[in-house]
Amino acid sequence: MAKNKLNKNWLHDHINDPYVKLAQKEGYRARAVYKLKEIDEDEKLIKPGQIIVDLGATPGSWSQYVRNKLSGARGGGITGTIIALDMLLMAPIADVHFIQGDFREEDVLRKLEEVLQGKKVDLVLSDMAPNLSGIAIADAARVEDIIDLAIDFTQHHVKPSGALLVKCFNGSGYQHIVEKFRQEFKTVVQKKPKASRDKSSEVFLLGKGLKNPL
């Protein structure tokens, strides 16, 4: 009974969420787009001509936003390259290269390299998050594992001057993740966008300028 009530409360909040309504109005696939939008507007991350990788991209609202930022005249293409990766299928987005699969696997990395054609990436975006169990220690380890993967990907594929933006959670293990970022990036910024729900411990970490590129 309690679970049904919880689901009804979530559905009520979701339907009446102003960011959900705005996403529907503006044609975005998820309200998460406004988290990226606010961070981008504050930090001036996304610029025409860049090569940008969106890890854990499905359903695709972040890739949609990036596509709009890199687009030229209405009806034209984009200036730059967008590569979206996810283990889940994503509906096509114009001018976005989608690769389905685990980016740790050789086949997926080979497809990525084919798109990059020897070029390095300017920005990696990661809205990835594990399924949380409610057990603090286990969940912290899962979150840290995903962020470690994003950092490793960035070290191998991003320009020394590039950046990584990841989602994590303020709780057990969070300060350890912040310290990892400080070890790997010259500048580290913590962001809590207005579009993040008040009840959520969600926070975003932005690292700029690689200290240890591979």
N, C-alpha and C positions, 0 to 999 in steps of 0.2 A: 504493500500500500504506500509506504513511504517513498519507494522508488518511483511509483507512478506519479506521485505528487511532485517529486523532484523533476521528473521529465516534463510535466505540465508547466511547472514554473520556468524551466529553461526555455520551453517553446514559447511561452508568453513573452519572456524577456527578449528572445530572439526576434519574434515577429514585430515587437515594438521598438527594437533597437534602431536608433536614427542612422547608424552606419550601415545597417542591413538595408534600410530603405534607400539610402543614398547610393549604395552599390547597385541595387536593382535599377534605380533611375539612370545611373551613368553607364550601365552595361557591364559592370565588373562582376566576376564570378564569385567573389567572396569579400566580406567586410575587411579582411586582413590587408587589403590594398591600401587602406587609409593609414595603417601603421607605417608602411613603407613610404607613402607619400609625405607624411609629416617628417620622418627622419631625413628623407631626401631633400626636402625644402630647407631643413635646418642645416644640413651638412653639405649640400650641393654635390651629391654623389654622382648622379647620373647625367651624362652629357653626350650629345651627338658625337658619333665617331668611335665610341667605346666598344670594347668586347666585354659582354656581361654574361655570367653563368648563374642560372637560377637553380639551386639544388633543392630537391623535394618540392618541385614546382606545382604539382597538381593541387587544386583544380586550375590554377593558372592566372590568378588575379595579379600577382606580382609581375609575371611576364607581360600581361596586358599593359600594366602601368609603364614598364620599361619600354615596351614597343611604342607607346604614345609619346614618351619623352624623346625617343630616337627618331621619330617620324618627321618627315619634311612637310611638304605641301599636302593638303588634304587629297587623298586618293593615290598619293605616291608611296614609295617604299620607305625604308629607313636608312639612316646614316649610321652604320655600326653593325654589330653582330650580337644576336641573343641566342643563347643555347640553354634550353630547359631540360633538366634531367629528373626523372622520378621512376620508382619501381611500379607505380600505378599508371594506368593509361590516362592521357590528357587529351581533351578535344583540341583540334588544331587552332592555332592563332597565327594570323598572317605575319610573315617575316620572322617567325620564331622556329628555330631548329629544335625539335623535340626528340630526345633519345630516351627510350624506355629501358630501364634496367638499373642494376646496382653499380654505382660509379666506382666501386672497388674492383669490379671485374674487368679483365683484359679486353673483352669484346666491346664493352661500353666505352672504355677509355680509348680504344682504337677509333670508334665512331666519333668521339669527341675530337681526337687529333685530326681526323679527316676534315672536320669543319674548321678547326683552328688554322690549319695549313701552316704550322710552324710559328704562329703568332702567340704572344702571351696575353693573358686576360687582364682587364683593368679592374673588374669588380666581381666578387662572388657574393651572392645573396643566399641565405639559408633560413627558411622558415620551418625547417625540419624539427620535429619533436617526437619522442617515443610515446608509446602507449603507457600512461602512468598508472601505477598499481595502488598508490596511496601509501606505500611503504617508503619513507623518506630516504633511507640509505640506498635502497635498490633503485628508486627513481633518479636520485642524484647521479648514481653510476651510469644509468642509461643516457641521461642528458649529457654527461661529460664525454661519454663514448662518441656520441653523435657530433659533438663540437670538436673533439679530437680529429675525427674524420674530415670535417670541414677545414680545419687548420692545415692538416696534411695535404689536402687537395689544393689549398691556396698556395702552400709552399712550392708545390710542383708546377703549378700552372699560371700563377699570377706574376705580373711585373713587380720588381722591387718597390715601385712607388704605388702599387695597387692597394686594394682594400677588401676586407671581409666583414660582412654584417651577418650575425647569427642571432637566433632566438634562444634564450635560456630562461631559467626560473630562479627567482631570488629566494633562496632557502638553503638547505643543506648542500654543501659543496660549491655554492655560488662563488664565494671569495677565492676558492682554489682555481676556478675557471678564469676569473678576472686576472689572477696572477699569471696563469698560462698565457693569456692574451698579452700581458705586459712583457713577458719574456720573448714573445714572437713579433710584436708590433711596436713601432716607434711612438704611435699615438693611440690611446685607448679611450673610448667614450662610451658611457652607459646611457641608454635612452629608454624612457617609459612613455610611449606615445599616448595621446589622449584616447585613441581608438582601442587601446588595451582596456579590457573591462576592469573596473575597480576591484572586483573580487579576485582577479587573477594575479598570480605572482610573476607573471610573464614580464621579462625585461629583455632588451636587445643590447648586444655588445657590438661595437664597431671598432675594428682595428685598421689603422692606416700605416702603410710603409713597413714592408717586411724587414725584420732584422736578420732572418736566417733563410733566405730564398734558396731553393734547391735547383 
